[in-house]
Amino acid sequence: MEERIESQSVYNGKLFQVFKDRVRLPNGNATTREIVRHPGSVAIVPRHKDGRVVLVRQYRYVTGRELWEIPAGTLDKPGEGIAEGARRELAEEARLSAGKWTTLGSAYLMPGYCDERMTFYLAEDLSPTEGHAELDESFSVNPFDVHDLQVLRSSGELQDAKTLLGLAWAGVPLWDEPRPRR
């Protein structure tokens, strides 16, 4: 285990905070850890009765391109629970509501430097609903069948790790044949 010696706030933003911590390693040496503190997030795999999965396409400034993704977002509303955040994000991004929700699991996205923990849901029994994206967001929404998702994956169009993980946890077969062992 590493023991925190001191912690210094470096940045306090709208979505996260950055700290520079001094820690003592098990061998007694001291080192620095730069840490992003995040309130947590949700991701939703919206699946229609016919098996089609809804993805949203949005421009991601950091990558310099648009990406196909499952709906997701930060738990940044005061007093909002994880399940409520998932329902809100599905409505905001895909303009859908779901009659059936299944928790798929949760995972740390980048534990080397960030404490963000994302909770994944499968949303089924979908129906249209009112939803308004945040002012700094814009989405294209499209349902994809399994074959189309496999084409997106094999062509390199699915580049978002949370999307790949969420689809895998939801049992969506992204490989049309067994992957070669390495």
mmCIF file of the C-alpha atoms, coordinates in Angstrom:
data_MODEL
# 
_entry.id   MODEL 
# 
loop_
_atom_site.group_PDB 
_atom_site.id 
_atom_site.type_symbol 
_atom_site.label_atom_id 
_atom_site.label_alt_id 
_atom_site.label_comp_id 
_atom_site.label_asym_id 
_atom_site.label_entity_id 
_atom_site.label_seq_id 
_atom_site.pdbx_PDB_ins_code 
_atom_site.Cartn_x 
_atom_site.Cartn_y 
_atom_site.Cartn_z 
_atom_site.occupancy 
_atom_site.B_iso_or_equiv 
_atom_site.pdbx_formal_charge 
_atom_site.auth_seq_id 
_atom_site.auth_comp_id 
_atom_site.auth_asym_id 
_atom_site.auth_atom_id 
_atom_site.pdbx_PDB_model_num 
ATOM 1   C CA . MET A 1 1   ? 0.000   0.000   0.000   1.00 0.00 ? 1   MET A CA 1 
ATOM 2   C CA . GLU A 1 2   ? 1.063   3.569   -0.578  1.00 0.00 ? 2   GLU A CA 1 
ATOM 3   C CA . GLU A 1 3   ? 0.678   6.111   2.225   1.00 0.00 ? 3   GLU A CA 1 
ATOM 4   C CA . ARG A 1 4   ? -0.312  9.688   1.389   1.00 0.00 ? 4   ARG A CA 1 
ATOM 5   C CA . ILE A 1 5   ? 2.121   12.198  2.888   1.00 0.00 ? 5   ILE A CA 1 
ATOM 6   C CA . GLU A 1 6   ? 0.480   15.346  1.532   1.00 0.00 ? 6   GLU A CA 1 
ATOM 7   C CA . SER A 1 7   ? -2.052  16.395  -1.085  1.00 0.00 ? 7   SER A CA 1 
ATOM 8   C CA . GLN A 1 8   ? -2.115  19.646  -3.045  1.00 0.00 ? 8   GLN A CA 1 
ATOM 9   C CA . SER A 1 9   ? -5.056  20.823  -5.139  1.00 0.00 ? 9   SER A CA 1 
ATOM 10  C CA . VAL A 1 10  ? -3.776  21.819  -8.578  1.00 0.00 ? 10  VAL A CA 1 
ATOM 11  C CA . TYR A 1 11  ? -7.009  22.403  -10.493 1.00 0.00 ? 11  TYR A CA 1 
ATOM 12  C CA . ASN A 1 12  ? -10.686 22.629  -9.556  1.00 0.00 ? 12  ASN A CA 1 
ATOM 13  C CA . GLY A 1 13  ? -12.911 22.456  -12.642 1.00 0.00 ? 13  GLY A CA 1 
ATOM 14  C CA . LYS A 1 14  ? -16.551 21.925  -13.520 1.00 0.00 ? 14  LYS A CA 1 
ATOM 15  C CA . LEU A 1 15  ? -16.255 18.146  -14.041 1.00 0.00 ? 15  LEU A CA 1 
ATOM 16  C CA . PHE A 1 16  ? -13.213 17.089  -12.029 1.00 0.00 ? 16  PHE A CA 1 
ATOM 17  C CA . GLN A 1 17  ? -10.372 18.129  -9.730  1.00 0.00 ? 17  GLN A CA 1 
ATOM 18  C CA . VAL A 1 18  ? -6.651  17.484  -10.085 1.00 0.00 ? 18  VAL A CA 1 
ATOM 19  C CA . PHE A 1 19  ? -4.377  16.817  -7.122  1.00 0.00 ? 19  PHE A CA 1 
ATOM 20  C CA . LYS A 1 20  ? -0.652  16.350  -6.758  1.00 0.00 ? 20  LYS A CA 1 
ATOM 21  C CA . ASP A 1 21  ? -0.026  13.912  -3.911  1.00 0.00 ? 21  ASP A CA 1 
ATOM 22  C CA . ARG A 1 22  ? 3.234   12.908  -2.277  1.00 0.00 ? 22  ARG A CA 1 
ATOM 23  C CA . VAL A 1 23  ? 3.122   9.265   -1.235  1.00 0.00 ? 23  VAL A CA 1 
ATOM 24  C CA . ARG A 1 24  ? 5.404   6.874   0.586   1.00 0.00 ? 24  ARG A CA 1 
ATOM 25  C CA . LEU A 1 25  ? 5.923   3.570   -1.190  1.00 0.00 ? 25  LEU A CA 1 
ATOM 26  C CA . PRO A 1 26  ? 6.080   0.226   0.671   1.00 0.00 ? 26  PRO A CA 1 
ATOM 27  C CA . ASN A 1 27  ? 9.878   0.285   0.307   1.00 0.00 ? 27  ASN A CA 1 
ATOM 28  C CA . GLY A 1 28  ? 10.025  3.637   2.158   1.00 0.00 ? 28  GLY A CA 1 
ATOM 29  C CA . ASN A 1 29  ? 10.788  5.809   -0.866  1.00 0.00 ? 29  ASN A CA 1 
ATOM 30  C CA . ALA A 1 30  ? 8.622   8.840   -1.604  1.00 0.00 ? 30  ALA A CA 1 
ATOM 31  C CA . THR A 1 31  ? 7.187   9.767   -4.984  1.00 0.00 ? 31  THR A CA 1 
ATOM 32  C CA . THR A 1 32  ? 4.523   11.959  -6.573  1.00 0.00 ? 32  THR A CA 1 
ATOM 33  C CA . ARG A 1 33  ? 1.115   10.893  -7.896  1.00 0.00 ? 33  ARG A CA 1 
ATOM 34  C CA . GLU A 1 34  ? -0.959  13.193  -10.097 1.00 0.00 ? 34  GLU A CA 1 
ATOM 35  C CA . ILE A 1 35  ? -4.612  12.295  -9.561  1.00 0.00 ? 35  ILE A CA 1 
ATOM 36  C CA . VAL A 1 36  ? -7.835  13.271  -11.280 1.00 0.00 ? 36  VAL A CA 1 
ATOM 37  C CA . ARG A 1 37  ? -10.799 13.106  -8.868  1.00 0.00 ? 37  ARG A CA 1 
ATOM 38  C CA . HIS A 1 38  ? -14.057 12.534  -10.726 1.00 0.00 ? 38  HIS A CA 1 
ATOM 39  C CA . PRO A 1 39  ? -17.637 12.281  -9.375  1.00 0.00 ? 39  PRO A CA 1 
ATOM 40  C CA . GLY A 1 40  ? -18.345 9.100   -11.342 1.00 0.00 ? 40  GLY A CA 1 
ATOM 41  C CA . SER A 1 41  ? -20.292 8.376   -14.481 1.00 0.00 ? 41  SER A CA 1 
ATOM 42  C CA . VAL A 1 42  ? -22.820 6.116   -16.157 1.00 0.00 ? 42  VAL A CA 1 
ATOM 43  C CA . ALA A 1 43  ? -23.039 4.390   -19.534 1.00 0.00 ? 43  ALA A CA 1 
ATOM 44  C CA . ILE A 1 44  ? -26.108 2.840   -21.083 1.00 0.00 ? 44  ILE A CA 1 
ATOM 45  C CA . VAL A 1 45  ? -26.481 0.131   -23.736 1.00 0.00 ? 45  VAL A CA 1 
ATOM 46  C CA . PRO A 1 46  ? -29.971 0.847   -25.164 1.00 0.00 ? 46  PRO A CA 1 
ATOM 47  C CA . ARG A 1 47  ? -31.277 -2.292  -26.892 1.00 0.00 ? 47  ARG A CA 1 
ATOM 48  C CA . HIS A 1 48  ? -34.512 -2.535  -28.886 1.00 0.00 ? 48  HIS A CA 1 
ATOM 49  C CA . LYS A 1 49  ? -36.657 -5.687  -28.815 1.00 0.00 ? 49  LYS A CA 1 
ATOM 50  C CA . ASP A 1 50  ? -35.305 -6.667  -32.251 1.00 0.00 ? 50  ASP A CA 1 
ATOM 51  C CA . GLY A 1 51  ? -31.728 -6.577  -30.909 1.00 0.00 ? 51  GLY A CA 1 
ATOM 52  C CA . ARG A 1 52  ? -30.656 -3.272  -32.454 1.00 0.00 ? 52  ARG A CA 1 
ATOM 53  C CA . VAL A 1 53  ? -28.427 -1.186  -30.180 1.00 0.00 ? 53  VAL A CA 1 
ATOM 54  C CA . VAL A 1 54  ? -28.659 2.598   -30.160 1.00 0.00 ? 54  VAL A CA 1 
ATOM 55  C CA . LEU A 1 55  ? -25.408 4.521   -30.441 1.00 0.00 ? 55  LEU A CA 1 
ATOM 56  C CA . VAL A 1 56  ? -24.831 8.245   -30.448 1.00 0.00 ? 56  VAL A CA 1 
ATOM 57  C CA . ARG A 1 57  ? -22.240 10.014  -32.572 1.00 0.00 ? 57  ARG A CA 1 
ATOM 58  C CA . GLN A 1 58  ? -20.613 13.124  -31.244 1.00 0.00 ? 58  GLN A CA 1 
ATOM 59  C CA . TYR A 1 59  ? -17.543 15.197  -31.901 1.00 0.00 ? 59  TYR A CA 1 
ATOM 60  C CA . ARG A 1 60  ? -14.826 14.637  -29.310 1.00 0.00 ? 60  ARG A CA 1 
ATOM 61  C CA . TYR A 1 61  ? -12.466 17.595  -29.260 1.00 0.00 ? 61  TYR A CA 1 
ATOM 62  C CA . VAL A 1 62  ? -9.610  15.620  -27.679 1.00 0.00 ? 62  VAL A CA 1 
ATOM 63  C CA . THR A 1 63  ? -9.605  13.055  -30.520 1.00 0.00 ? 63  THR A CA 1 
ATOM 64  C CA . GLY A 1 64  ? -10.302 15.569  -33.274 1.00 0.00 ? 64  GLY A CA 1 
ATOM 65  C CA . ARG A 1 65  ? -13.089 13.427  -34.679 1.00 0.00 ? 65  ARG A CA 1 
ATOM 66  C CA . GLU A 1 66  ? -16.618 12.154  -34.204 1.00 0.00 ? 66  GLU A CA 1 
ATOM 67  C CA . LEU A 1 67  ? -17.033 8.840   -32.387 1.00 0.00 ? 67  LEU A CA 1 
ATOM 68  C CA . TRP A 1 68  ? -19.857 6.319   -32.175 1.00 0.00 ? 68  TRP A CA 1 
ATOM 69  C CA . GLU A 1 69  ? -20.587 5.693   -28.490 1.00 0.00 ? 69  GLU A CA 1 
ATOM 70  C CA . ILE A 1 70  ? -23.167 4.293   -26.140 1.00 0.00 ? 70  ILE A CA 1 
ATOM 71  C CA . PRO A 1 71  ? -24.990 7.094   -24.285 1.00 0.00 ? 71  PRO A CA 1 
ATOM 72  C CA . ALA A 1 72  ? -23.032 8.100   -21.182 1.00 0.00 ? 72  ALA A CA 1 
ATOM 73  C CA . GLY A 1 73  ? -22.354 10.982  -18.871 1.00 0.00 ? 73  GLY A CA 1 
ATOM 74  C CA . THR A 1 74  ? -21.007 12.363  -15.642 1.00 0.00 ? 74  THR A CA 1 
ATOM 75  C CA . LEU A 1 75  ? -22.880 12.152  -12.352 1.00 0.00 ? 75  LEU A CA 1 
ATOM 76  C CA . ASP A 1 76  ? -22.672 15.898  -11.845 1.00 0.00 ? 76  ASP A CA 1 
ATOM 77  C CA . LYS A 1 77  ? -26.180 16.754  -10.626 1.00 0.00 ? 77  LYS A CA 1 
ATOM 78  C CA . PRO A 1 78  ? -26.385 17.351  -6.841  1.00 0.00 ? 78  PRO A CA 1 
ATOM 79  C CA . GLY A 1 79  ? -28.368 14.667  -5.035  1.00 0.00 ? 79  GLY A CA 1 
ATOM 80  C CA . GLU A 1 80  ? -28.819 12.525  -8.151  1.00 0.00 ? 80  GLU A CA 1 
ATOM 81  C CA . GLY A 1 81  ? -28.320 8.791   -7.737  1.00 0.00 ? 81  GLY A CA 1 
ATOM 82  C CA . ILE A 1 82  ? -26.552 6.554   -10.218 1.00 0.00 ? 82  ILE A CA 1 
ATOM 83  C CA . ALA A 1 83  ? -29.747 5.026   -11.658 1.00 0.00 ? 83  ALA A CA 1 
ATOM 84  C CA . GLU A 1 84  ? -31.362 8.464   -11.977 1.00 0.00 ? 84  GLU A CA 1 
ATOM 85  C CA . GLY A 1 85  ? -28.266 9.717   -13.777 1.00 0.00 ? 85  GLY A CA 1 
ATOM 86  C CA . ALA A 1 86  ? -28.511 6.837   -16.241 1.00 0.00 ? 86  ALA A CA 1 
ATOM 87  C CA . ARG A 1 87  ? -32.165 7.621   -16.981 1.00 0.00 ? 87  ARG A CA 1 
ATOM 88  C CA . ARG A 1 88  ? -31.317 11.312  -17.458 1.00 0.00 ? 88  ARG A CA 1 
ATOM 89  C CA . GLU A 1 89  ? -28.399 10.594  -19.794 1.00 0.00 ? 89  GLU A CA 1 
ATOM 90  C CA . LEU A 1 90  ? -30.445 8.178   -21.933 1.00 0.00 ? 90  LEU A CA 1 
ATOM 91  C CA . ALA A 1 91  ? -33.125 10.858  -22.375 1.00 0.00 ? 91  ALA A CA 1 
ATOM 92  C CA . GLU A 1 92  ? -30.638 13.686  -22.994 1.00 0.00 ? 92  GLU A CA 1 
ATOM 93  C CA . GLU A 1 93  ? -28.477 11.862  -25.506 1.00 0.00 ? 93  GLU A CA 1 
ATOM 94  C CA . ALA A 1 94  ? -30.774 9.390   -27.257 1.00 0.00 ? 94  ALA A CA 1 
ATOM 95  C CA . ARG A 1 95  ? -34.222 10.848  -26.455 1.00 0.00 ? 95  ARG A CA 1 
ATOM 96  C CA . LEU A 1 96  ? -35.256 7.454   -25.122 1.00 0.00 ? 96  LEU A CA 1 
ATOM 97  C CA . SER A 1 97  ? -36.698 6.054   -21.917 1.00 0.00 ? 97  SER A CA 1 
ATOM 98  C CA . ALA A 1 98  ? -36.545 2.417   -20.881 1.00 0.00 ? 98  ALA A CA 1 
ATOM 99  C CA . GLY A 1 99  ? -39.043 0.190   -19.122 1.00 0.00 ? 99  GLY A CA 1 
ATOM 100 C CA . LYS A 1 100 ? -36.416 -2.356  -18.083 1.00 0.00 ? 100 LYS A CA 1 
ATOM 101 C CA . TRP A 1 101 ? -32.999 -1.614  -16.584 1.00 0.00 ? 101 TRP A CA 1 
ATOM 102 C CA . THR A 1 102 ? -30.278 -4.152  -15.823 1.00 0.00 ? 102 THR A CA 1 
ATOM 103 C CA . THR A 1 103 ? -27.049 -3.231  -14.074 1.00 0.00 ? 103 THR A CA 1 
ATOM 104 C CA . LEU A 1 104 ? -24.142 -4.732  -16.024 1.00 0.00 ? 104 LEU A CA 1 
ATOM 105 C CA . GLY A 1 105 ? -21.344 -3.729  -13.650 1.00 0.00 ? 105 GLY A CA 1 
ATOM 106 C CA . SER A 1 106 ? -18.948 -0.924  -12.940 1.00 0.00 ? 106 SER A CA 1 
ATOM 107 C CA . ALA A 1 107 ? -15.306 -0.279  -13.772 1.00 0.00 ? 107 ALA A CA 1 
ATOM 108 C CA . TYR A 1 108 ? -12.536 2.227   -13.207 1.00 0.00 ? 108 TYR A CA 1 
ATOM 109 C CA . LEU A 1 109 ? -11.794 3.739   -16.609 1.00 0.00 ? 109 LEU A CA 1 
ATOM 110 C CA . MET A 1 110 ? -8.207  4.949   -16.095 1.00 0.00 ? 110 MET A CA 1 
ATOM 111 C CA . PRO A 1 111 ? -7.048  3.842   -12.628 1.00 0.00 ? 111 PRO A CA 1 
ATOM 112 C CA . GLY A 1 112 ? -3.452  4.844   -13.259 1.00 0.00 ? 112 GLY A CA 1 
ATOM 113 C CA . TYR A 1 113 ? -4.351  8.477   -12.646 1.00 0.00 ? 113 TYR A CA 1 
ATOM 114 C CA . CYS A 1 114 ? -8.131  8.892   -12.317 1.00 0.00 ? 114 CYS A CA 1 
ATOM 115 C CA . ASP A 1 115 ? -10.673 7.607   -9.777  1.00 0.00 ? 115 ASP A CA 1 
ATOM 116 C CA . GLU A 1 116 ? -13.638 7.801   -12.191 1.00 0.00 ? 116 GLU A CA 1 
ATOM 117 C CA . ARG A 1 117 ? -15.844 4.756   -11.748 1.00 0.00 ? 117 ARG A CA 1 
ATOM 118 C CA . MET A 1 118 ? -18.412 4.165   -14.482 1.00 0.00 ? 118 MET A CA 1 
ATOM 119 C CA . THR A 1 119 ? -21.553 2.117   -13.896 1.00 0.00 ? 119 THR A CA 1 
ATOM 120 C CA . PHE A 1 120 ? -22.948 0.328   -16.952 1.00 0.00 ? 120 PHE A CA 1 
ATOM 121 C CA . TYR A 1 121 ? -26.611 -0.457  -17.617 1.00 0.00 ? 121 TYR A CA 1 
ATOM 122 C CA . LEU A 1 122 ? -28.562 -2.361  -20.227 1.00 0.00 ? 122 LEU A CA 1 
ATOM 123 C CA . ALA A 1 123 ? -31.742 -0.427  -21.079 1.00 0.00 ? 123 ALA A CA 1 
ATOM 124 C CA . GLU A 1 124 ? -34.599 -2.329  -22.753 1.00 0.00 ? 124 GLU A CA 1 
ATOM 125 C CA . ASP A 1 125 ? -38.283 -1.801  -23.549 1.00 0.00 ? 125 ASP A CA 1 
ATOM 126 C CA . LEU A 1 126 ? -37.313 1.495   -25.173 1.00 0.00 ? 126 LEU A CA 1 
ATOM 127 C CA . SER A 1 127 ? -39.714 4.279   -26.067 1.00 0.00 ? 127 SER A CA 1 
ATOM 128 C CA . PRO A 1 128 ? -39.251 7.840   -27.316 1.00 0.00 ? 128 PRO A CA 1 
ATOM 129 C CA . THR A 1 129 ? -39.185 10.605  -24.731 1.00 0.00 ? 129 THR A CA 1 
ATOM 130 C CA . GLU A 1 130 ? -38.387 14.273  -24.429 1.00 0.00 ? 130 GLU A CA 1 
ATOM 131 C CA . GLY A 1 131 ? -34.765 14.997  -23.853 1.00 0.00 ? 131 GLY A CA 1 
ATOM 132 C CA . HIS A 1 132 ? -32.506 17.972  -24.220 1.00 0.00 ? 132 HIS A CA 1 
ATOM 133 C CA . ALA A 1 133 ? -28.759 17.696  -24.646 1.00 0.00 ? 133 ALA A CA 1 
ATOM 134 C CA . GLU A 1 134 ? -26.490 19.949  -22.620 1.00 0.00 ? 134 GLU A CA 1 
ATOM 135 C CA . LEU A 1 135 ? -25.686 23.245  -24.356 1.00 0.00 ? 135 LEU A CA 1 
ATOM 136 C CA . ASP A 1 136 ? -22.169 22.051  -25.231 1.00 0.00 ? 136 ASP A CA 1 
ATOM 137 C CA . GLU A 1 137 ? -23.336 18.699  -26.697 1.00 0.00 ? 137 GLU A CA 1 
ATOM 138 C CA . SER A 1 138 ? -24.722 17.661  -30.072 1.00 0.00 ? 138 SER A CA 1 
ATOM 139 C CA . PHE A 1 139 ? -25.606 14.095  -31.075 1.00 0.00 ? 139 PHE A CA 1 
ATOM 140 C CA . SER A 1 140 ? -26.581 11.987  -34.043 1.00 0.00 ? 140 SER A CA 1 
ATOM 141 C CA . VAL A 1 141 ? -28.534 8.938   -32.897 1.00 0.00 ? 141 VAL A CA 1 
ATOM 142 C CA . ASN A 1 142 ? -28.696 5.652   -34.785 1.00 0.00 ? 142 ASN A CA 1 
ATOM 143 C CA . PRO A 1 143 ? -29.784 2.076   -34.030 1.00 0.00 ? 143 PRO A CA 1 
ATOM 144 C CA . PHE A 1 144 ? -27.427 -0.643  -35.305 1.00 0.00 ? 144 PHE A CA 1 
ATOM 145 C CA . ASP A 1 145 ? -28.024 -4.349  -35.745 1.00 0.00 ? 145 ASP A CA 1 
ATOM 146 C CA . VAL A 1 146 ? -25.323 -6.824  -34.706 1.00 0.00 ? 146 VAL A CA 1 
ATOM 147 C CA . HIS A 1 147 ? -23.880 -7.106  -38.213 1.00 0.00 ? 147 HIS A CA 1 
ATOM 148 C CA . ASP A 1 148 ? -23.528 -3.327  -38.506 1.00 0.00 ? 148 ASP A CA 1 
ATOM 149 C CA . LEU A 1 149 ? -21.847 -3.178  -35.074 1.00 0.00 ? 149 LEU A CA 1 
ATOM 150 C CA . GLN A 1 150 ? -19.407 -5.878  -36.216 1.00 0.00 ? 150 GLN A CA 1 
ATOM 151 C CA . VAL A 1 151 ? -18.628 -3.833  -39.338 1.00 0.00 ? 151 VAL A CA 1 
ATOM 152 C CA . LEU A 1 152 ? -18.088 -0.693  -37.220 1.00 0.00 ? 152 LEU A CA 1 
ATOM 153 C CA . ARG A 1 153 ? -15.739 -2.632  -34.939 1.00 0.00 ? 153 ARG A CA 1 
ATOM 154 C CA . SER A 1 154 ? -13.772 -4.341  -37.706 1.00 0.00 ? 154 SER A CA 1 
ATOM 155 C CA . SER A 1 155 ? -13.423 -1.109  -39.706 1.00 0.00 ? 155 SER A CA 1 
ATOM 156 C CA . GLY A 1 156 ? -12.052 0.769   -36.703 1.00 0.00 ? 156 GLY A CA 1 
ATOM 157 C CA . GLU A 1 157 ? -15.103 3.005   -36.326 1.00 0.00 ? 157 GLU A CA 1 
ATOM 158 C CA . LEU A 1 158 ? -15.717 1.832   -32.752 1.00 0.00 ? 158 LEU A CA 1 
ATOM 159 C CA . GLN A 1 159 ? -12.793 3.463   -30.934 1.00 0.00 ? 159 GLN A CA 1 
ATOM 160 C CA . ASP A 1 160 ? -14.416 4.265   -27.586 1.00 0.00 ? 160 ASP A CA 1 
ATOM 161 C CA . ALA A 1 161 ? -13.375 1.920   -24.761 1.00 0.00 ? 161 ALA A CA 1 
ATOM 162 C CA . LYS A 1 162 ? -16.524 2.384   -22.664 1.00 0.00 ? 162 LYS A CA 1 
ATOM 163 C CA . THR A 1 163 ? -18.624 1.474   -25.701 1.00 0.00 ? 163 THR A CA 1 
ATOM 164 C CA . LEU A 1 164 ? -16.635 -1.672  -26.404 1.00 0.00 ? 164 LEU A CA 1 
ATOM 165 C CA . LEU A 1 165 ? -16.833 -2.711  -22.740 1.00 0.00 ? 165 LEU A CA 1 
ATOM 166 C CA . GLY A 1 166 ? -20.535 -1.925  -22.426 1.00 0.00 ? 166 GLY A CA 1 
ATOM 167 C CA . LEU A 1 167 ? -21.400 -3.850  -25.590 1.00 0.00 ? 167 LEU A CA 1 
ATOM 168 C CA . ALA A 1 168 ? -19.315 -6.822  -24.434 1.00 0.00 ? 168 ALA A CA 1 
ATOM 169 C CA . TRP A 1 169 ? -20.979 -6.842  -21.009 1.00 0.00 ? 169 TRP A CA 1 
ATOM 170 C CA . ALA A 1 170 ? -24.396 -6.667  -22.701 1.00 0.00 ? 170 ALA A CA 1 
ATOM 171 C CA . GLY A 1 171 ? -23.503 -9.799  -24.683 1.00 0.00 ? 171 GLY A CA 1 
ATOM 172 C CA . VAL A 1 172 ? -23.323 -8.111  -28.085 1.00 0.00 ? 172 VAL A CA 1 
ATOM 173 C CA . PRO A 1 173 ? -21.091 -10.313 -30.280 1.00 0.00 ? 173 PRO A CA 1 
ATOM 174 C CA . LEU A 1 174 ? -18.692 -7.788  -31.832 1.00 0.00 ? 174 LEU A CA 1 
ATOM 175 C CA . TRP A 1 175 ? -16.655 -10.489 -33.550 1.00 0.00 ? 175 TRP A CA 1 
ATOM 176 C CA . ASP A 1 176 ? -18.418 -12.446 -36.270 1.00 0.00 ? 176 ASP A CA 1 
ATOM 177 C CA . GLU A 1 177 ? -15.956 -15.303 -35.796 1.00 0.00 ? 177 GLU A CA 1 
ATOM 178 C CA . PRO A 1 178 ? -13.764 -16.426 -32.919 1.00 0.00 ? 178 PRO A CA 1 
ATOM 179 C CA . ARG A 1 179 ? -10.810 -14.122 -32.352 1.00 0.00 ? 179 ARG A CA 1 
ATOM 180 C CA . PRO A 1 180 ? -7.368  -15.635 -32.896 1.00 0.00 ? 180 PRO A CA 1 
ATOM 181 C CA . ARG A 1 181 ? -5.464  -16.416 -29.710 1.00 0.00 ? 181 ARG A CA 1 
ATOM 182 C CA . ARG A 1 182 ? -2.270  -14.521 -29.138 1.00 0.00 ? 182 ARG A CA 1 
# 
